[in-house]
């Protein structure tokens, strides 16, 4: 009798996760629609790449800066209400932009402010959403649940640019923003309809008789550093995010150096399709018995794909490599999340995931900053027709525009593969699933 009751509880909790996941999926697609449409709107009115880049920075920097404090507060608060309030805050900024746009008063700085406020909301929403997964899903199903979360990101990447471009021609930016707001309302409704299981509240550090939020915020970093296996796993996350940042900046000019915008769009769409397929496969399969082996197997595959991009300027090769690269990402990110959800105590998951988000997101703007100077001042001149390496490496990978980026990709991936192999040889990481007890 008890076994049937436990089975019903598990089924009910997975049902709650599916409802929350679907609501957040719809909201993510809406947010991606607005992000794409705002970028187009700003670029069309200013013609400035710098202005466009500042939107990307505004969407990322506030989350990075506030993540440690946000994670501490997420562990103090009810996670369901934390997601509700975060979604509501992002929805309010969306409405404010719609009103300004309708009245003809929307300025560029309004967009920077709104995107920054949404970024702050995301700093609370993401660790609360991730940490809630361990409350709603039995630990044996966490890899599949992580795969479903990854599939939401893949759907947004694949659908939103195409859909936003179509909607901009029909309903204009005002209509896209209103659709985004409708997706926020849908996500909010799904959260109001469900209840989360009670979670143990984190103990609050006390200094001189007063609660210390800052010390509590640092506990996420402390929790990771005293567990070397988790720290090494964080290094894997950071490497992959840095690589992704470089690709985001340098892949379009690399492709456009030898082919058309249409081919670039096709290749990027194939990347989104690869990510979606990988997420679906992971959601169905769940993963191998030892997840960490799968993480490094797919990390190695993704690095070989980027290495291949540097070998020759060939659209078919790029399409295959880009597809496989994005196919591998859900397995790397999803299985890392599943390991952390199993090994990190639920009452501190908000702080741990916020710390991981802060460090890994920080790698992306670093990649943005170094990509241009490395390419324009070092690698492209080396691979020019009369460049220093034209007679040696240039005989293998070619010379001219774009070949410097290709050499940068090859150099970067040789280093990344070396670091990945070295990290995997570290026993604390290789046996992290066996040595660290499950916390749930």
PyMOL commands that set and color helices and strands:
alter all, ss='L'
color gray80, all
select helices_A, chain A and resi 2-46+49-76+79-102+108-136+139-193+213-225+228-256+261-285+291-309+315-343+346-382+394-397+403-424+427-430+432-435
alter helices_A, ss='H'
color red, helices_A
select strands_A, chain A and resi 206-207+210-211
alter strands_A, ss='S'
color yellow, strands_A
deselect
rebuild
show_as cartoon
